Amino acid sequence: MRFLDVKTDFAFKKVFGSENSKDILLSFLNAVLDFEGHLVDNLEILDPYQIPLIEGMKDSYVDVKAHLDNGTRVIIEMQVLNYEGFEQRILYNAAKTYSTQIVRGGQYFSLMPVIALTLTDFVMFHDIPDVRSEYRMQEVSSHWEYNGDLRLVFYELPKFTKTVDDLITLEEKWLYFVSKAGSLELKPVTLSNIPEIEKAFEIVDEAGMSLAELEIQQKRSDFIMVLRESGKKGIKESYAEGKSEGKSEGLIEGEIKERTKIIRSMNKAGISIQEIARITGLSENEINDVL
């Protein structure tokens, strides 16, 4: 038995953002978000997930959007790669979701709270040991909360190190599922007594996938892998940095050869030449020469 890696966009949104995922998403949100002592019992998933085309793989993140029964807007995002401007984009998307609720002639008091829930497959806040952190608007000296309408909640998955035998809370069990499902061969008994997690495992069970779905998942995994290997640095930049650091021509050429290999891997994974150009910093003609 094999399961999809839930940290990839295809699997993450298939689990949490599909037409039949409402109960799964409710269980997950009630486990990881503080609704001030209340449980959300209904929501609407916006823009439900459809099986994507293989082409046009230009994003390393995926988001699920929902309206809760108490009016709160929630943006749930899984991000596998860190890049410059990532934190600003999260704040921008949350603020945009908040501000665009008002149409012409609308009233400010009608604005509903927005929660941006972000899970990362990398460490964002190196000075914070906890897997979970939350940010709100506060007065600097007294720390009185100015307004609770905008909340940024982060889960940094590399900081979650509990084993299956250590899982106690529903929050921990959901984090284990998201972090570890892709590396499991059997469903842990500890998680089998939770209907929503059991259903989530069924959704990502490769045995129930079509060949087209498995191909999409593999190409997404390859896409993420080559992005990580490339480190978002172009071949030109590598050569320039190597010369400035006094590296030998042979060493520089070796690094360029390795990045050429990465470019070819990207192409084999189905990534467009335009996207490869954006990632590497090379022109499309230069990439065609490598290919």
DRENVOGU-404163 format. One line per 5 residues: number of its first residue (from 1); for each residue x, y, z of N, C-alpha, C. Coordinates in nm, 3 decimals, always signed. Layout:
% residues N
NUM	X:Y:Z:X:Y:Z:X:Y:Z ~ ...
END
This chain:
% residues 291
1	+0.085:-0.119:+0.000:+0.000:+0.000:+0.000:+0.089:+0.125:+0.000 ~ +0.059:+0.215:-0.092:+0.133:+0.341:-0.101:+0.037:+0.458:-0.105 ~ +0.082:+0.570:-0.046:-0.002:+0.689:-0.040:+0.070:+0.807:-0.105 ~ -0.009:+0.899:-0.160:+0.048:+1.019:-0.218:+0.109:+1.106:-0.109 ~ +0.210:+1.183:-0.147:+0.268:+1.281:-0.056:+0.171:+1.398:-0.046
6	+0.110:+1.416:+0.071:+0.006:+1.518:+0.088:+0.063:+1.658:+0.077 ~ +0.195:+1.674:+0.086:+0.256:+1.806:+0.078:+0.263:+1.857:-0.065 ~ +0.236:+1.773:-0.164:+0.231:+1.821:-0.302:+0.094:+1.880:-0.330 ~ +0.087:+1.972:-0.424:-0.038:+2.043:-0.447:-0.151:+1.950:-0.491 ~ -0.122:+1.854:-0.577:-0.225:+1.764:-0.627:-0.293:+1.690:-0.512
11	-0.212:+1.630:-0.424:-0.268:+1.552:-0.314:-0.331:+1.641:-0.208 ~ -0.268:+1.754:-0.176:-0.319:+1.841:-0.069:-0.459:+1.892:-0.103 ~ -0.476:+1.941:-0.223:-0.608:+1.995:-0.257:-0.708:+1.883:-0.286 ~ -0.660:+1.768:-0.328:-0.749:+1.653:-0.347:-0.808:+1.610:-0.213 ~ -0.727:+1.619:-0.107:-0.773:+1.581:+0.027:-0.862:+1.688:+0.087
16	-0.818:+1.813:+0.084:-0.884:+1.918:+0.161:-0.975:+2.010:+0.078 ~ -0.964:+2.006:-0.054:-1.039:+2.102:-0.133:-1.130:+2.043:-0.238 ~ -1.162:+1.915:-0.229:-1.249:+1.852:-0.328:-1.396:+1.867:-0.288 ~ -1.484:+1.830:-0.380:-1.628:+1.840:-0.356:-1.671:+1.761:-0.233 ~ -1.608:+1.646:-0.211:-1.650:+1.559:-0.100:-1.558:+1.572:+0.020
21	-1.487:+1.685:+0.032:-1.388:+1.702:+0.139:-1.437:+1.787:+0.255 ~ -1.564:+1.825:+0.256:-1.611:+1.920:+0.357:-1.589:+1.867:+0.499 ~ -1.622:+1.739:+0.522:-1.605:+1.684:+0.657:-1.457:+1.674:+0.696 ~ -1.372:+1.645:+0.598:-1.228:+1.636:+0.624:-1.173:+1.773:+0.661 ~ -1.210:+1.875:+0.583:-1.160:+2.010:+0.609:-1.213:+2.063:+0.742
26	-1.338:+2.034:+0.776:-1.392:+2.076:+0.904:-1.314:+2.016:+1.020 ~ -1.287:+1.887:+1.012:-1.210:+1.821:+1.117:-1.071:+1.881:+1.131 ~ -1.006:+1.906:+1.018:-0.871:+1.963:+1.017:-0.870:+2.103:+1.077 ~ -0.961:+2.189:+1.033:-0.963:+2.327:+1.081:-0.997:+2.335:+1.230 ~ -1.091:+2.254:+1.274:-1.125:+2.254:+1.417:-1.009:+2.204:+1.502
31	-0.921:+2.124:+1.442:-0.806:+2.070:+1.516:-0.692:+2.171:+1.526 ~ -0.674:+2.253:+1.422:-0.554:+2.338:+1.419:-0.581:+2.486:+1.445 ~ -0.708:+2.528:+1.443:-0.740:+2.669:+1.466:-0.821:+2.687:+1.593 ~ -0.796:+2.797:+1.661:-0.868:+2.830:+1.782:-0.989:+2.916:+1.747 ~ -1.107:+2.860:+1.761:-1.230:+2.933:+1.736:-1.295:+2.977:+1.866
36	-1.210:+3.006:+1.964:-1.252:+3.061:+2.093:-1.356:+2.974:+2.161 ~ -1.324:+2.845:+2.168:-1.408:+2.752:+2.241:-1.523:+2.693:+2.163 ~ -1.544:+2.738:+2.041:-1.653:+2.687:+1.959:-1.596:+2.602:+1.845 ~ -1.675:+2.507:+1.800:-1.637:+2.426:+1.684:-1.720:+2.471:+1.565 ~ -1.654:+2.484:+1.452:-1.724:+2.515:+1.328:-1.790:+2.387:+1.279
41	-1.917:+2.393:+1.243:-1.985:+2.270:+1.199:-2.031:+2.274:+1.055 ~ -1.996:+2.382:+0.983:-2.031:+2.385:+0.842:-1.941:+2.485:+0.770 ~ -1.917:+2.462:+0.643:-1.837:+2.553:+0.563:-1.870:+2.533:+0.416 ~ -1.824:+2.627:+0.338:-1.836:+2.619:+0.192:-1.697:+2.624:+0.133 ~ -1.661:+2.522:+0.055:-1.532:+2.520:-0.013:-1.546:+2.597:-0.144
46	-1.466:+2.701:-0.158:-1.472:+2.783:-0.278:-1.383:+2.724:-0.387 ~ -1.426:+2.732:-0.510:-1.347:+2.683:-0.623:-1.298:+2.541:-0.598 ~ -1.390:+2.444:-0.583:-1.350:+2.306:-0.554:-1.250:+2.254:-0.656 ~ -1.163:+2.169:-0.608:-1.051:+2.120:-0.689:-1.096:+2.032:-0.804 ~ -1.034:+2.053:-0.917:-1.051:+1.966:-1.033:-0.915:+1.909:-1.070
51	-0.914:+1.792:-1.129:-0.787:+1.732:-1.171:-0.719:+1.826:-1.270 ~ -0.595:+1.870:-1.242:-0.531:+1.971:-1.326:-0.468:+1.913:-1.451 ~ -0.438:+2.003:-1.543:-0.358:+1.965:-1.658:-0.213:+1.953:-1.614 ~ -0.135:+1.871:-1.684:+0.005:+1.853:-1.650:+0.084:+1.977:-1.689 ~ +0.044:+2.044:-1.796:+0.118:+2.160:-1.842:+0.095:+2.279:-1.750
56	+0.186:+2.375:-1.758:+0.170:+2.499:-1.683:+0.200:+2.487:-1.536 ~ +0.292:+2.398:-1.498:+0.324:+2.379:-1.357:+0.417:+2.490:-1.310 ~ +0.361:+2.606:-1.280:+0.447:+2.718:-1.248:+0.440:+2.759:-1.102 ~ +0.362:+2.689:-1.021:+0.352:+2.725:-0.881:+0.402:+2.612:-0.792 ~ +0.462:+2.651:-0.678:+0.509:+2.553:-0.581:+0.422:+2.557:-0.456
61	+0.302:+2.609:-0.468:+0.211:+2.614:-0.356:+0.069:+2.588:-0.405 ~ -0.021:+2.562:-0.312:-0.161:+2.545:-0.347:-0.243:+2.602:-0.233 ~ -0.358:+2.660:-0.263:-0.442:+2.709:-0.155:-0.584:+2.655:-0.168 ~ -0.647:+2.640:-0.053:-0.787:+2.601:-0.043:-0.858:+2.716:+0.027 ~ -0.970:+2.759:-0.027:-1.042:+2.871:+0.032:-1.179:+2.824:+0.077
66	-1.220:+2.873:+0.195:-1.349:+2.831:+0.250:-1.413:+2.944:+0.328 ~ -1.547:+2.944:+0.331:-1.625:+3.032:+0.416:-1.683:+2.947:+0.528 ~ -1.657:+2.983:+0.652:-1.709:+2.909:+0.765:-1.851:+2.956:+0.798 ~ -1.921:+2.874:+0.877:-2.060:+2.908:+0.908:-2.072:+3.031:+0.997 ~ -1.963:+3.074:+1.061:-1.968:+3.196:+1.141:-1.925:+3.319:+1.060
71	-1.908:+3.302:+0.929:-1.874:+3.412:+0.841:-1.726:+3.430:+0.814 ~ -1.642:+3.363:+0.891:-1.498:+3.378:+0.875:-1.452:+3.322:+0.741 ~ -1.362:+3.395:+0.675:-1.298:+3.347:+0.553:-1.165:+3.282:+0.591 ~ -1.138:+3.165:+0.535:-1.013:+3.095:+0.564:-0.941:+3.063:+0.434 ~ -0.811:+3.095:+0.432:-0.724:+3.056:+0.321:-0.626:+2.954:+0.376
76	-0.628:+2.832:+0.323:-0.536:+2.728:+0.369:-0.435:+2.704:+0.258 ~ -0.307:+2.717:+0.291:-0.203:+2.706:+0.188:-0.095:+2.609:+0.231 ~ -0.053:+2.525:+0.137:+0.060:+2.435:+0.156:+0.174:+2.485:+0.069 ~ +0.286:+2.521:+0.129:+0.400:+2.577:+0.055:+0.522:+2.486:+0.073 ~ +0.577:+2.439:-0.036:+0.689:+2.345:-0.027:+0.825:+2.410:-0.048
81	+0.828:+2.531:-0.105:+0.954:+2.598:-0.131:+0.952:+2.739:-0.076 ~ +1.062:+2.779:-0.016:+1.075:+2.916:+0.032:+1.134:+3.002:-0.079 ~ +1.093:+3.125:-0.087:+1.147:+3.216:-0.186:+1.128:+3.359:-0.138 ~ +1.201:+3.450:-0.197:+1.195:+3.590:-0.158:+1.055:+3.647:-0.182 ~ +1.000:+3.712:-0.081:+0.868:+3.771:-0.093:+0.755:+3.681:-0.049
86	+0.786:+3.560:-0.004:+0.682:+3.465:+0.035:+0.597:+3.518:+0.151 ~ +0.663:+3.570:+0.256:+0.589:+3.621:+0.371:+0.500:+3.739:+0.332 ~ +0.550:+3.825:+0.244:+0.469:+3.939:+0.200:+0.347:+3.894:+0.121 ~ +0.364:+3.787:+0.042:+0.252:+3.738:-0.038:+0.141:+3.684:+0.052 ~ +0.177:+3.618:+0.162:+0.077:+3.567:+0.255:-0.004:+3.682:+0.313
91	+0.065:+3.786:+0.357:-0.002:+3.903:+0.414:-0.088:+3.972:+0.309 ~ -0.036:+3.983:+0.189:-0.111:+4.047:+0.079:-0.239:+3.971:+0.049 ~ -0.230:+3.839:+0.039:-0.349:+3.759:+0.008:-0.453:+3.767:+0.118 ~ -0.408:+3.770:+0.244:-0.502:+3.780:+0.355:-0.571:+3.917:+0.353 ~ -0.491:+4.022:+0.335:-0.548:+4.158:+0.332:-0.642:+4.176:+0.214
96	-0.607:+4.116:+0.101:-0.691:+4.126:-0.019:-0.824:+4.054:+0.004 ~ -0.818:+3.936:+0.065:-0.940:+3.862:+0.094:-1.030:+3.941:+0.189 ~ -0.969:+4.013:+0.283:-1.044:+4.094:+0.379:-1.108:+4.214:+0.310 ~ -1.028:+4.286:+0.232:-1.074:+4.413:+0.176:-1.175:+4.395:+0.063 ~ -1.165:+4.288:-0.013:-1.253:+4.270:-0.129:-1.391:+4.218:-0.092
101	-1.417:+4.202:+0.038:-1.552:+4.162:+0.079:-1.653:+4.275:+0.055 ~ -1.605:+4.398:+0.058:-1.694:+4.513:+0.042:-1.710:+4.546:-0.106 ~ -1.831:+4.549:-0.150:-1.862:+4.594:-0.285:-1.901:+4.740:-0.277 ~ -1.917:+4.803:-0.392:-1.952:+4.946:-0.394:-2.079:+4.972:-0.310 ~ -2.067:+5.068:-0.216:-2.180:+5.101:-0.131:-2.189:+5.016:-0.006
106	-2.096:+4.921:+0.011:-2.098:+4.835:+0.128:-2.053:+4.906:+0.254 ~ -2.079:+4.844:+0.369:-2.045:+4.902:+0.498:-1.926:+4.828:+0.559 ~ -1.838:+4.905:+0.626:-1.719:+4.844:+0.684:-1.753:+4.745:+0.794 ~ -1.863:+4.769:+0.867:-1.896:+4.678:+0.976:-1.938:+4.540:+0.926 ~ -1.958:+4.528:+0.796:-1.998:+4.398:+0.741:-1.878:+4.307:+0.712
111	-1.756:+4.361:+0.729:-1.636:+4.281:+0.703:-1.627:+4.165:+0.802 ~ -1.599:+4.048:+0.751:-1.585:+3.928:+0.834:-1.437:+3.893:+0.851 ~ -1.402:+3.826:+0.961:-1.261:+3.792:+0.987:-1.201:+3.703:+0.879 ~ -1.069:+3.713:+0.864:-0.995:+3.631:+0.769:-0.880:+3.562:+0.843 ~ -0.868:+3.433:+0.820:-0.756:+3.356:+0.876:-0.676:+3.300:+0.760
116	-0.547:+3.331:+0.758:-0.456:+3.273:+0.659:-0.377:+3.162:+0.728 ~ -0.411:+3.038:+0.698:-0.345:+2.922:+0.758:-0.243:+2.868:+0.658 ~ -0.116:+2.873:+0.695:-0.008:+2.834:+0.605:+0.073:+2.719:+0.664 ~ +0.086:+2.611:+0.589:+0.173:+2.500:+0.626:+0.294:+2.503:+0.535 ~ +0.413:+2.496:+0.591:+0.534:+2.500:+0.510:+0.615:+2.373:+0.528
121	+0.680:+2.331:+0.421:+0.768:+2.215:+0.425:+0.913:+2.261:+0.445 ~ +0.930:+2.374:+0.508:+1.062:+2.428:+0.540:+1.047:+2.514:+0.665 ~ +1.158:+2.547:+0.728:+1.155:+2.631:+0.848:+1.153:+2.777:+0.806 ~ +1.055:+2.851:+0.856:+1.043:+2.993:+0.827:+1.104:+3.078:+0.937 ~ +1.071:+3.043:+1.062:+1.109:+3.125:+1.176:+1.212:+3.047:+1.260
126	+1.337:+3.071:+1.233:+1.443:+2.993:+1.295:+1.457:+3.020:+1.444 ~ +1.409:+3.133:+1.492:+1.422:+3.166:+1.634:+1.303:+3.118:+1.716 ~ +1.205:+3.057:+1.650:+1.087:+3.007:+1.720:+1.089:+2.854:+1.715 ~ +1.098:+2.788:+1.830:+1.108:+2.641:+1.830:+0.977:+2.569:+1.802 ~ +0.864:+2.637:+1.829:+0.734:+2.570:+1.816:+0.694:+2.549:+1.671
131	+0.623:+2.439:+1.648:+0.577:+2.409:+1.513:+0.468:+2.506:+1.470 ~ +0.395:+2.560:+1.567:+0.285:+2.652:+1.537:+0.315:+2.792:+1.586 ~ +0.284:+2.891:+1.506:+0.294:+3.030:+1.549:+0.178:+3.107:+1.489 ~ +0.134:+3.211:+1.560:+0.020:+3.291:+1.514:+0.049:+3.438:+1.534 ~ +0.003:+3.520:+1.439:+0.030:+3.663:+1.441:-0.100:+3.741:+1.422
136	-0.115:+3.845:+1.507:-0.229:+3.934:+1.499:-0.182:+4.078:+1.519 ~ -0.271:+4.173:+1.500:-0.239:+4.314:+1.521:-0.253:+4.347:+1.670 ~ -0.143:+4.400:+1.728:-0.143:+4.434:+1.869:-0.077:+4.569:+1.892 ~ -0.112:+4.632:+2.007:-0.043:+4.752:+2.049:+0.097:+4.713:+2.097 ~ +0.199:+4.788:+2.057:+0.337:+4.748:+2.078:+0.373:+4.732:+2.225
141	+0.335:+4.826:+2.309:+0.379:+4.824:+2.449:+0.295:+4.731:+2.536 ~ +0.164:+4.745:+2.528:+0.076:+4.669:+2.617:+0.037:+4.533:+2.562 ~ +0.056:+4.515:+2.430:+0.016:+4.392:+2.360:-0.136:+4.372:+2.358 ~ -0.211:+4.480:+2.380:-0.355:+4.471:+2.363:-0.386:+4.449:+2.216 ~ -0.482:+4.361:+2.191:-0.517:+4.330:+2.053:-0.598:+4.444:+1.994
146	-0.550:+4.496:+1.881:-0.621:+4.606:+1.814:-0.747:+4.556:+1.745 ~ -0.730:+4.447:+1.672:-0.842:+4.393:+1.595:-0.810:+4.248:+1.563 ~ -0.905:+4.160:+1.589:-0.880:+4.018:+1.565:-0.928:+3.969:+1.431 ~ -0.957:+4.062:+1.341:-1.014:+4.022:+1.212:-0.912:+3.960:+1.117 ~ -0.783:+3.983:+1.140:-0.681:+3.931:+1.049:-0.583:+3.846:+1.130
151	-0.581:+3.718:+1.099:-0.494:+3.625:+1.172:-0.407:+3.549:+1.073 ~ -0.279:+3.543:+1.102:-0.185:+3.465:+1.022:-0.135:+3.349:+1.108 ~ -0.167:+3.227:+1.068:-0.129:+3.108:+1.144:-0.036:+3.023:+1.059 ~ +0.077:+2.982:+1.119:+0.178:+2.905:+1.046:+0.204:+2.772:+1.117 ~ +0.220:+2.668:+1.036:+0.269:+2.539:+1.084:+0.392:+2.504:+1.001
156	+0.507:+2.496:+1.067:+0.632:+2.460:+0.999:+0.655:+2.310:+1.018 ~ +0.625:+2.232:+0.916:+0.623:+2.087:+0.929:+0.757:+2.025:+0.968 ~ +0.873:+2.078:+0.925:+1.000:+2.018:+0.970:+1.018:+2.022:+1.122 ~ +0.948:+2.111:+1.189:+0.959:+2.119:+1.336:+0.870:+2.016:+1.406 ~ +0.785:+1.949:+1.329:+0.698:+1.847:+1.388:+0.772:+1.714:+1.385
161	+0.816:+1.667:+1.500:+0.904:+1.549:+1.506:+0.843:+1.433:+1.583 ~ +0.717:+1.441:+1.620:+0.656:+1.334:+1.698:+0.638:+1.208:+1.614 ~ +0.660:+1.095:+1.679:+0.638:+0.966:+1.615:+0.491:+0.927:+1.630 ~ +0.453:+0.823:+1.559:+0.314:+0.782:+1.562:+0.271:+0.740:+1.702 ~ +0.364:+0.689:+1.783:+0.330:+0.646:+1.918:+0.313:+0.763:+2.014
166	+0.359:+0.882:+1.973:+0.351:+1.000:+2.060:+0.224:+1.082:+2.037 ~ +0.146:+1.046:+1.937:+0.032:+1.128:+1.898:-0.081:+1.118:+1.999 ~ -0.127:+1.235:+2.045:-0.235:+1.239:+2.144:-0.353:+1.321:+2.092 ~ -0.328:+1.445:+2.057:-0.436:+1.534:+2.016:-0.472:+1.516:+1.870 ~ -0.590:+1.564:+1.833:-0.632:+1.559:+1.693:-0.541:+1.646:+1.608
171	-0.495:+1.757:+1.662:-0.400:+1.843:+1.591:-0.275:+1.765:+1.553 ~ -0.218:+1.693:+1.649:-0.097:+1.615:+1.623:-0.121:+1.506:+1.519 ~ -0.238:+1.445:+1.522:-0.267:+1.337:+1.428:-0.283:+1.392:+1.286 ~ -0.345:+1.509:+1.270:-0.355:+1.568:+1.138:-0.219:+1.611:+1.087 ~ -0.135:+1.669:+1.172:-0.001:+1.709:+1.129:+0.081:+1.588:+1.088
176	+0.065:+1.478:+1.159:+0.137:+1.356:+1.122:+0.090:+1.307:+0.985 ~ -0.040:+1.311:+0.962:-0.093:+1.268:+0.832:-0.034:+1.351:+0.719 ~ -0.040:+1.484:+0.733:+0.011:+1.572:+0.626:+0.161:+1.552:+0.607 ~ +0.236:+1.537:+0.716:+0.382:+1.527:+0.708:+0.429:+1.393:+0.657 ~ +0.362:+1.286:+0.699:+0.420:+1.152:+0.681:+0.347:+1.060:+0.586
181	+0.227:+1.094:+0.542:+0.148:+1.000:+0.462:+0.225:+0.946:+0.342 ~ +0.302:+1.033:+0.275:+0.373:+0.990:+0.155:+0.483:+0.889:+0.179 ~ +0.525:+0.873:+0.305:+0.634:+0.779:+0.336:+0.583:+0.653:+0.405 ~ +0.450:+0.642:+0.423:+0.393:+0.527:+0.493:+0.354:+0.416:+0.395 ~ +0.360:+0.294:+0.444:+0.314:+0.179:+0.366:+0.184:+0.122:+0.422
186	+0.155:+0.154:+0.548:+0.032:+0.111:+0.612:-0.028:+0.227:+0.690 ~ -0.159:+0.227:+0.706:-0.224:+0.328:+0.788:-0.198:+0.295:+0.935 ~ -0.144:+0.390:+1.011:-0.122:+0.365:+1.153:-0.253:+0.340:+1.226 ~ -0.252:+0.244:+1.315:-0.373:+0.212:+1.392:-0.418:+0.332:+1.473 ~ -0.322:+0.412:+1.518:-0.352:+0.530:+1.600:-0.442:+0.628:+1.526
191	-0.437:+0.629:+1.394:-0.514:+0.723:+1.315:-0.642:+0.664:+1.259 ~ -0.656:+0.532:+1.270:-0.769:+0.464:+1.205:-0.902:+0.486:+1.277 ~ -0.897:+0.536:+1.399:-1.023:+0.556:+1.474:-1.083:+0.694:+1.452 ~ -1.027:+0.770:+1.358:-1.080:+0.902:+1.326:-1.136:+0.897:+1.185 ~ -1.268:+0.901:+1.169:-1.330:+0.880:+1.036:-1.277:+0.973:+0.928
196	-1.254:+1.100:+0.963:-1.209:+1.196:+0.861:-1.067:+1.166:+0.815 ~ -0.980:+1.126:+0.906:-0.842:+1.090:+0.866:-0.843:+0.959:+0.789 ~ -0.929:+0.866:+0.830:-0.944:+0.740:+0.756:-0.987:+0.769:+0.612 ~ -1.082:+0.860:+0.596:-1.128:+0.898:+0.462:-1.017:+0.966:+0.384 ~ -0.938:+1.050:+0.451:-0.826:+1.118:+0.385:-0.724:+1.017:+0.334
201	-0.698:+0.913:+0.410:-0.606:+0.807:+0.365:-0.662:+0.737:+0.241 ~ -0.793:+0.715:+0.238:-0.854:+0.651:+0.121:-0.836:+0.738:-0.003 ~ -0.846:+0.869:+0.014:-0.833:+0.960:-0.099:-0.693:+0.956:-0.158 ~ -0.590:+0.943:-0.073:-0.451:+0.946:-0.122:-0.393:+0.806:-0.143 ~ -0.475:+0.704:-0.132:-0.430:+0.568:-0.158:-0.406:+0.551:-0.308
206	-0.284:+0.522:-0.347:-0.252:+0.512:-0.489:-0.329:+0.401:-0.559 ~ -0.374:+0.302:-0.482:-0.448:+0.191:-0.542:-0.579:+0.237:-0.604 ~ -0.632:+0.348:-0.555:-0.758:+0.397:-0.609:-0.741:+0.505:-0.714 ~ -0.618:+0.529:-0.757:-0.589:+0.636:-0.853:-0.591:+0.583:-0.997 ~ -0.631:+0.669:-1.088:-0.618:+0.635:-1.230:-0.473:+0.657:-1.272
211	-0.436:+0.604:-1.387:-0.301:+0.624:-1.438:-0.273:+0.772:-1.463 ~ -0.376:+0.845:-1.508:-0.359:+0.988:-1.533:-0.328:+1.063:-1.404 ~ -0.400:+1.028:-1.297:-0.375:+1.094:-1.168:-0.236:+1.062:-1.116 ~ -0.193:+0.938:-1.129:-0.060:+0.900:-1.082:+0.049:+0.971:-1.162 ~ +0.025:+0.991:-1.291:+0.121:+1.062:-1.374:+0.131:+1.208:-1.331
216	+0.016:+1.269:-1.303:+0.016:+1.408:-1.258:+0.094:+1.421:-1.127 ~ +0.068:+1.329:-1.032:+0.138:+1.334:-0.904:+0.288:+1.319:-0.922 ~ +0.329:+1.227:-1.008:+0.472:+1.205:-1.030:+0.537:+1.327:-1.091 ~ +0.471:+1.389:-1.186:+0.528:+1.508:-1.249:+0.534:+1.625:-1.151 ~ +0.435:+1.636:-1.064:+0.440:+1.741:-0.963:+0.555:+1.717:-0.867
221	+0.577:+1.592:-0.828:+0.687:+1.560:-0.738:+0.821:+1.590:-0.804 ~ +0.832:+1.555:-0.932:+0.956:+1.583:-1.006:+0.978:+1.733:-1.016 ~ +0.871:+1.807:-1.040:+0.880:+1.952:-1.052:+0.935:+2.015:-0.925 ~ +0.881:+1.973:-0.811:+0.928:+2.026:-0.682:+1.072:+1.986:-0.657 ~ +1.107:+1.863:-0.691:+1.242:+1.815:-0.667:+1.345:+1.896:-0.745
226	+1.318:+1.921:-0.872:+1.416:+1.995:-0.951:+1.423:+2.141:-0.909 ~ +1.312:+2.197:-0.862:+1.317:+2.333:-0.809:+1.404:+2.340:-0.686 ~ +1.393:+2.240:-0.599:+1.477:+2.238:-0.480:+1.624:+2.222:-0.517 ~ +1.651:+2.138:-0.615:+1.790:+2.116:-0.655:+1.849:+2.242:-0.719 ~ +1.767:+2.311:-0.793:+1.818:+2.431:-0.861:+1.844:+2.543:-0.764
231	+1.776:+2.540:-0.649:+1.796:+2.644:-0.549:+1.756:+2.782:-0.600 ~ +1.673:+2.787:-0.705:+1.629:+2.915:-0.760:+1.745:+3.002:-0.805 ~ +1.860:+2.944:-0.842:+1.975:+3.022:-0.884:+2.011:+2.985:-1.027 ~ +2.032:+3.082:-1.107:+2.062:+3.057:-1.247:+2.205:+3.013:-1.271 ~ +2.229:+2.953:-1.387:+2.364:+2.910:-1.424:+2.456:+3.031:-1.438
236	+2.404:+3.138:-1.493:+2.485:+3.259:-1.507:+2.533:+3.309:-1.371 ~ +2.439:+3.312:-1.273:+2.475:+3.359:-1.141:+2.577:+3.268:-1.076 ~ +2.565:+3.136:-1.097:+2.659:+3.042:-1.040:+2.800:+3.068:-1.093 ~ +2.810:+3.094:-1.223:+2.940:+3.118:-1.283:+3.000:+3.247:-1.228 ~ +2.920:+3.353:-1.222:+2.969:+3.481:-1.172:+3.012:+3.471:-1.027
241	+2.933:+3.402:-0.944:+2.969:+3.388:-0.803:+3.095:+3.305:-0.788 ~ +3.107:+3.203:-0.871:+3.226:+3.118:-0.863:+3.352:+3.196:-0.891 ~ +3.350:+3.285:-0.990:+3.466:+3.365:-1.024:+3.498:+3.463:-0.912 ~ +3.393:+3.523:-0.853:+3.416:+3.620:-0.747:+3.472:+3.554:-0.623 ~ +3.441:+3.425:-0.603:+3.491:+3.353:-0.486:+3.625:+3.286:-0.513
246	+3.679:+3.307:-0.632:+3.810:+3.253:-0.664:+3.812:+3.105:-0.694 ~ +3.700:+3.051:-0.737:+3.696:+2.909:-0.770:+3.768:+2.885:-0.902 ~ +3.821:+2.763:-0.915:+3.891:+2.728:-1.038:+3.791:+2.715:-1.152 ~ +3.842:+2.732:-1.275:+3.755:+2.718:-1.392:+3.693:+2.580:-1.397 ~ +3.772:+2.478:-1.357:+3.721:+2.342:-1.360:+3.604:+2.322:-1.264
251	+3.615:+2.381:-1.145:+3.508:+2.368:-1.047:+3.383:+2.442:-1.094 ~ +3.404:+2.560:-1.150:+3.290:+2.637:-1.201:+3.220:+2.560:-1.313 ~ +3.299:+2.504:-1.404:+3.241:+2.430:-1.514:+3.165:+2.308:-1.463 ~ +3.215:+2.246:-1.355:+3.146:+2.132:-1.297:+3.010:+2.169:-1.242 ~ +3.004:+2.288:-1.178:+2.877:+2.334:-1.125:+2.779:+2.365:-1.238
256	+2.831:+2.425:-1.345:+2.746:+2.456:-1.460:+2.693:+2.327:-1.523 ~ +2.779:+2.227:-1.528:+2.738:+2.099:-1.584:+2.625:+2.038:-1.501 ~ +2.635:+2.053:-1.368:+2.531:+2.000:-1.281:+2.399:+2.073:-1.303 ~ +2.405:+2.205:-1.321:+2.282:+2.280:-1.343:+2.224:+2.252:-1.482 ~ +2.309:+2.220:-1.576:+2.260:+2.178:-1.707:+2.180:+2.050:-1.693
261	+2.229:+1.962:-1.608:+2.158:+1.837:-1.582:+2.020:+1.865:-1.520 ~ +2.015:+1.963:-1.430:+1.889:+2.000:-1.366:+1.791:+2.055:-1.469 ~ +1.840:+2.139:-1.560:+1.754:+2.195:-1.665:+1.692:+2.083:-1.748 ~ +1.773:+1.986:-1.781:+1.722:+1.874:-1.861:+1.621:+1.792:-1.781 ~ +1.642:+1.783:-1.649:+1.546:+1.712:-1.564:+1.414:+1.787:-1.559
266	+1.421:+1.919:-1.553:+1.300:+2.000:-1.554:+1.220:+1.976:-1.682 ~ +1.292:+1.978:-1.793:+1.227:+1.957:-1.922:+1.163:+1.818:-1.929 ~ +1.233:+1.720:-1.876:+1.179:+1.584:-1.877:+1.056:+1.573:-1.789 ~ +1.051:+1.654:-1.681:+0.936:+1.653:-1.590:+0.816:+1.726:-1.646 ~ +0.830:+1.783:-1.764:+0.718:+1.850:-1.828:+0.708:+1.998:-1.800
271	+0.813:+2.059:-1.743:+0.812:+2.201:-1.714:+0.842:+2.278:-1.842 ~ +0.765:+2.381:-1.867:+0.780:+2.455:-1.992:+0.913:+2.530:-1.997 ~ +0.958:+2.559:-2.118:+1.082:+2.634:-2.137:+1.071:+2.773:-2.075 ~ +0.952:+2.833:-2.085:+0.932:+2.966:-2.026:+0.951:+2.961:-1.875 ~ +0.900:+2.857:-1.812:+0.913:+2.846:-1.667:+1.058:+2.814:-1.627
276	+1.125:+2.731:-1.706:+1.266:+2.702:-1.679:+1.348:+2.829:-1.688 ~ +1.314:+2.914:-1.785:+1.385:+3.041:-1.801:+1.366:+3.130:-1.679 ~ +1.244:+3.131:-1.626:+1.217:+3.213:-1.508:+1.296:+3.164:-1.387 ~ +1.306:+3.033:-1.371:+1.374:+2.975:-1.256:+1.525:+2.991:-1.264 ~ +1.581:+2.967:-1.383:+1.727:+2.964:-1.396:+1.789:+3.099:-1.426
281	+1.709:+3.192:-1.480:+1.765:+3.322:-1.518:+1.825:+3.323:-1.657 ~ +1.811:+3.214:-1.730:+1.863:+3.206:-1.867:+1.755:+3.247:-1.967 ~ +1.799:+3.281:-2.087:+1.702:+3.309:-2.193:+1.650:+3.177:-2.250 ~ +1.538:+3.186:-2.320:+1.480:+3.066:-2.379:+1.575:+3.008:-2.485 ~ +1.646:+3.092:-2.558:+1.742:+3.044:-2.657:+1.854:+2.966:-2.590
286	+1.904:+3.018:-2.477:+2.011:+2.949:-2.405:+1.964:+2.814:-2.353 ~ +1.839:+2.807:-2.309:+1.786:+2.680:-2.259:+1.770:+2.582:-2.376 ~ +1.724:+2.631:-2.488:+1.711:+2.543:-2.606:+1.846:+2.488:-2.649 ~ +1.952:+2.567:-2.634:+2.085:+2.519:-2.667:+2.127:+2.404:-2.575 ~ +2.089:+2.415:-2.446:+2.122:+2.309:-2.348:+2.044:+2.182:-2.379
291	+1.918:+2.200:-2.420:+1.833:+2.085:-2.447:+1.866:+2.020:-2.579
END
